[in-house]
Amino acid sequence: MYVAFAFTLVFMLLHLYWAVGGTWGLPLMETRNRSAVQAANWVVCAVELIGAFFILALNHPVGRRVPAWTLLVPLWIAAVVCLSHGVYGFVTKGLYLSGWHGAVDFPSVPGVSAATAAGRHQLSAIQDLVVFEPCFVLQGALVALAAWQFVRTSARRRIWLTSVIVGTVLIAAFGTLLSLGGMHIAVY
């Protein structure tokens, strides 16, 4: 549980970096609506901080006094969102790097040459595959494992694990099918 808590805080620091104006990992950031990206990352920071405290509550006496679902539902959502984001990212960025550029909807940027944009998009896809998508998968797995440890019976643990896997597969498959059909759901 403490590893999931610590990783959530570390992952939040990356979003905090972007929220205060950092640009590493955000190709062509100088041409985007910086305030919208910063605002979105402030929201992500708040969500991750709240999530970290939900994780911490799993091992705190308060976690035994509230109905289990009040902790498990938000953590299930967090685990499934993170895992499906990572799986979806691996599939779509892998397809992009293999030549299927329609798999990822990188924004067109006025005033940037096609060659510059293509290079930045290539870099972004590689960064996503090497850094960001593994972080999402690890975050989702750690949250799922922390909540799994909170569940006391083996039958309920099987239900928990099955529901996380099914939720992840359904959402990642849905997103991938949309992407392959030319409809993209990513928010920049």
N, C-alpha and C positions, 0 to 999 in steps of 0.2 A: 504494500500500500504506500509506503513511504517513497519507494522508487517512482511510482506513478505520480505522487504529489510533487516530488522534486523535478521530474521530467516536465510536468505541466508548467511549472514555474519557469524552467529554462526555456521551453518552447514559447512561453509568453514573452520572454525577453526579446526574442526575435521580432515579434509583433510590436513590442514597445519601441524597438529600434526604428521600425518602419513608421510607427505612429508619430514619432518626433522628427521624422523627415529623412531617415536613412534610405538609401537607394540600392544597396547591395542585394542582389537576387531579384531585382525588379527591373528588367531590361526596358529601355526606352522610357523610364520613369520621368525623365525631364520633359517629355512631350505629353504626359498624361495629366489628368486633373488631380494634382497632388493632394489637394485638400480632401477630396473624396476618398482617396486611398488612405490618407492619414486617419480620417474619421472612421473608416471601416476597421482599421487596425486598432483604434481605441476601443471600439466595440468588442473586437476579438479579445483584446487584453482583459476587458471586464468579464467576458464569458469564461475565459480560461482561469481567471482568478477565482470566480465563483465555483467553477468545476474543481479547482484544486481544493477548496474547502469542503466540497461534497466528498471528495476522495478521503480527505483527512477525517471527516466525520465517520467514515466506516470503522475506524479504529478508536473512536472516542466514545465515552459513555453515552453521549447524546444520540449516537447512532443506534443504540439499543433501546432507546426510549421512544423513538418515533417509528411509525409504521415503515417497514423495510422498503416498501415501494416508493416512499418519498425520496429515498436515496438512490434506489436501483433504476428507476425510470429515467432520471436525468443522466445517470452514468451509462445506461444502455444507449440512449440517444448519442451521447458523446462518443462512445466506443464505435458505434455503427457509422456515425458521420466520419470519424477519423479513418477507420478502416476502409470504408467505401471510397473516400476521397483518395486514399493512397492507391487502392487497387485501380480505380478509374484513371488516376494519373499515370500509373505504370502502363496501362493499356494504351491510353491515348497518346502519351508522349513517346512511347515505343513505336506506335504506328507513325507518328509524325517523323521521327528520326529515320524510319525505314522508307520514307518517301510519300506516305499518305498524309499530305499537309492539311487536308480537310478534316482530319481527326481532331485538330486543335484550332480553336477560333482565336488566334492572336489578333489584337486590334490593329486596324490599319492606322497608320500615323501620318497625317499630312505633313509634308515638308521633309520626310525621311525617305531616302532613296530605297528602292526595292532591295538592293544588295545589302545595305546597312540593316534594314528590317529583317531580312532573311538570316543574316549573321546573328543578330540579337535573338531572334526566335529560336535558332539552333542552340545558342548558348542557354537560353531559358529552359528549353526542353531537357538539355543535359543536366543543368542545375536541379531541375525538378526530379529527374530520375536518380541523381546521385545524392542529393541533400534532402529536398523537401518531402517527396513521396515516402522515402524510408522513415522520415520523422513522423509523418501522419500514421503510417502503419504501426510504428513502435508506440506512439501515443495511444492509438486505439487498442492495441494489444495490452498495454500496461493498465489502462482504465478497465478493460474487460476482465483482466486477471485480478485486479484489486477488488472489483465487485464480486467476482466469482468466489474469492476467498471469504467475503462477507456472508455469502449464502451458506447456510449450515448443513443442509442435507445433500447427499450425493444425487438424489433424484432431482432436486431443484437446481443443483449445479449443472446437471445435464441439460435441463430445460434452458437455463441461462445461456450456456455455451451454444446450444442449438439455435436459440433465438438470435444471438449475436451473429452467428455465421449466416443464417438465413437472411436476416436483415441486411447484412453487408453485401451478400451476393445479389439480392434483389435490387438494391439501390445502385450498386456498381454496374450491374447488367443493364438496368434501365438507363443510366447515364451514358453508358457506352453505346447502346443502341441509338439513343438520341443523337449522340455525337457522330456515329457512322451514318446516320440519316441526314446529317447537315444541320441539326438543331443542337445548339450548344447551351449548356446550363452554367458554365463557369462565370464567376463574377470577378472582375479585375478591380 
